[in-house]
Amino acid sequence: MARFERVTITDPDDPRLVDYVGLTDVALRTRVEPAGGLYIAESSTVLGRALAAGHRPRSVLCAPRWLADVEAMLDAAPVPPGADDGPVPVYVAQEPVLEAITGFHVHRGALASMHRPTPLPLDEVLAGARRIAVLDGLVDHTNVGAALRACAAFGMDGVLITPTCADPLYRRSVRVSMGTVFQVPWTRVDPWPASVELLRAQGFVTAALALSDDSITLDALVADLPDRLALVLGSEGPGLSPATLAAADLVVRIPMAGDVDSLNVASAAAVAFWATR
């Protein structure tokens, strides 16, 4: 059986392209994508990393100049794409048609509609992990993607996503992470912060990054690093909730100069992950 089927598209209203319509509409996509069991991989780099992780494409959309690269990636995928569903449609359209479909200029090689993977069990994410990150209530998809990229870059063993955190598989999160969201084991954790007790029972020391009177410095944490550590990062505006701070074992602050009292959450994540590597 052929692994893909090339389909030429000339009409931006072609009903086969429903997965790609309105990709710049956040409200629409956050309703459509999880409910439809899909996420969008943007760029040939991200698609390659998704395929390498064993994720299955529903379809691919690209301009003619990227077709050879896309077909080569599908051919080389370690798991036969669409093995359960027949050949993967590769929709090929000129760039003005692509822009009319998606709402933006597609210049990164390809878009792919991917089947969402089954969420990992929490025990699987925690098994053998020594350092994990908890992303609590981040609402900006760019920050989620950047934090996940930092997790991959600095060797975090896993990531927990709280119920109020934005979707790591939303297109912007995936794009900013450069596909590293597929490399680091992650799952949703619910309820939160009650699940701190579960982490504690498995030997994790939970360190919340925040400014408080009883906080210790990141240097002090590193000087006496726990065997198993969970670093908790909070939302972009209010930060971590009082309930999370009360549940955590430690509150940790990053020492700063120049009358700066805080960093963007993705920057703080990178600093903390690097320091505890």
N, C-alpha and C positions, 0 to 999 in steps of 0.2 A: 504494500500500500504506500502511495506517495505521502511524504511527510507534510507537504504543504501544497496549496492550490493557488496559483496566481489569478487574481481577478482585477480587471481594469475598471476603474470608477470614473465616471464623468459627471454624475449628478450628485451634488452635495446633500440632497435630500433622500438619497438612497436609504431605504429602511434597514439595510444590513449594517449600516454604520451607526446605529443608535448608541452603542457604547462610547462613541467618540464625540457626541454632540454636546456642545456647551462646556468644554473642559475648563473654561475660565470662570464659570459660575460655581462658586464654592458652595453656596446653599443647595444648589441642585445636586452637585456631585456627592456631597456628604450624605444626601438622602439616597441617591441612586446606587453608588458603588458598593457599600456594605450590604445593602438589601439585595442587590443583584449578584452578590458573591464575586465581585470583580474588583480589580484595581488597575490603574493605568501606569505602564512603564514607559517613561519618556527618555529617549536617546538610545542609540545602539549600545553604549556602555552599560546602561541600566538593564536593557533587555538581555545582554549577554550575562550579566551577573544573576538575573532572575532565572535564566535557563540553567546556569551552572548550579544554582541552588535547587534545581529540580522542579521549579514552578512551571505550570502548563499554560501556554497561551490559548486564548479563545480565538484571537485573530491578530493580525498585524496590519498597520496602515503606514505607507511610506510613499515618498516621491520616487520616480524612476531611477534617479541617480544613486539611491541607496538600496535598490532591490538586490543586487548581487551580494552585498554584505549581509543583508537580512536573511537571504536564503542560505548563505553559508553558515550563519549562526544556527539556524533551525536544523540544518543537516548535521551540525557538530554537537547538538544538545545531548547531554548524557542520558536523559530520559526522553524517549520518543514523544515529541510534543503532540498533543491531541490523540494519544494512543487509544483513549476511550471514545473519542468523538469523531474520528475520521480525520482527513487532512485539515491542516490549519489554513484558513483563508488568509492570503496575503493580498490586501487591497492596495492597488497602486493608482495614485492620482497625481495630477499636476499640482504644483504648490498653491496656486490660487484656489483650487478646489479644496485642498487640505485646510487652508485658512478659513474658508467658508464653513467647513464642518466643525472645526475645533474652536474657532474664535481667536486664534493667534497664529503667527507665522511659525511653522514647523521647520526648524533648522538644525535639529540635533540627530538627524538620521532616520528615526522611526518612532512610532507610537505603537504600543501593543496593549491590547486588552487581555489581562491575565486572570486566571482563576485564583481567587484568594485561597491560600493554603489553610488547612485546618489549624486552629490555634494550638500551640504547644501546651501540654499539661504543665502546671506550675512546678511539680516535682522534677520534671525533666529539665527545666530551665535552671533549677537550683542545684541539681545533682552535680557534685564535684566542683561547683563554682566557689571561688574565693572572693571575688569582687563583683558586685552587681550594682546597677544603677536603678533608681526608682524615679520615673518622670511623673510628677504629681501635678495635674491640673494645667499643664502647658497648653495654651490655646492657639499659639502661632505655629502653623505647620512648618514654617522655615526653621524655627528653633528646634522643633522635634527632629527634623532631618539633620540639622547640624549637630545636635547632641548625640544622635545615633552614629553619625560619622566619627565623632570623637570617641565614642565607645569602641568602635572597631579599631581606630587608630592607636588607642592606648590600652588595648587588650582587656577590656571589660569582659567578663565571662557571661553576662546575661543582663537583660533589662526587663523591669516590670513597669507596666503602663497602668496608671490608676484610672478609675471610671471617668474622671473629668478631664483626662488628657486627650488631645487631638489625635486623630488616626495616623499611625506611623506609615500606613500604606496609601494615604492620600497622595495624589500626584506630586504636589510640591514637596512634601516630606521625602518621598522616594527620590526625587530629582536632586534635592539639596544633599541628601545622604550619599549621592553618587552610587546608589544601589547597595551600599553597605548595610542597609536595613535587612538585607537577605543573609548577611554573614553572621550577625550577632543574634543568638537565641533570645527571643522576647515573647512575652505573653501579657495578657491583662490580669490584674490582680483586683479582686473584689470580695469583700468590702475593704475599704481603706479609710482610716489608718488602722482599723482593727487587725489587719493582716500583719502588722508589726509583730504581734505575738507569735504568729506562725514562723516568721523569720527568726525571732529570738529562740524559739524552740529548736531550730535547726542550727543554732550556734552563730547566727549573724549578729554583729553589733550594728545597729542602725544609726547612721550619722546624718543629721539633717543640716544642710547648708543654709545658714541664715545668720542674721545679726541679732544677737540677744545678749543680755547682761551676763548670762552664765555660759556663753560660748567659749570654746577653746580654739586656738589657731589651727590652721591646716598643718603647720609645721609640728605642732604638738601631737596631732593625730598620727602623722607619719613617723614620729619618733617612737611611738608605741603602737604600731599598726596591728589591729586585730587579725586573727587567722582568717576570719570570714567577715567581710565588710559590705554593708549596703549603704550607698551614698544616695540621699534623697534630695532632689532638686524641685523647686516649686515654680509656680506660675510667674509670668513676666511682670505683672503689676504688684499684687498683694503678697506674693511669695507663698511660703508654706502656711497652712492654717494653724491656729493655736492647738487644735486637736492633734495634728501631726507632730508639732513640736513637743507636745506633752508626751506623746507615745514614744518618741525617739529616745535612744539611749544617750546620745550626745548631740549637741549643737555645735557646728563647726563654722568658723568664719575664715575667709581668705584675707590675709593681711594686705593692705593696700596703702599707697602713698598718694600725695597730691590732693588731699581732701576728697578723694573718691571713696564712696562707701559701698558701692555695689557694682557688679558687672552684668551684662546681658547673660541670661541663663545659659545659653550655649557656650559662651566664653568661660563662665564659671565652671561648667561641666568639664570643659577641656583642661582647665587648670587642675581641678581636683582629680580627674582621671590620670593625668600625667604625673602628679605628685605622688599618687598612691600606687603607681604601676609596679 
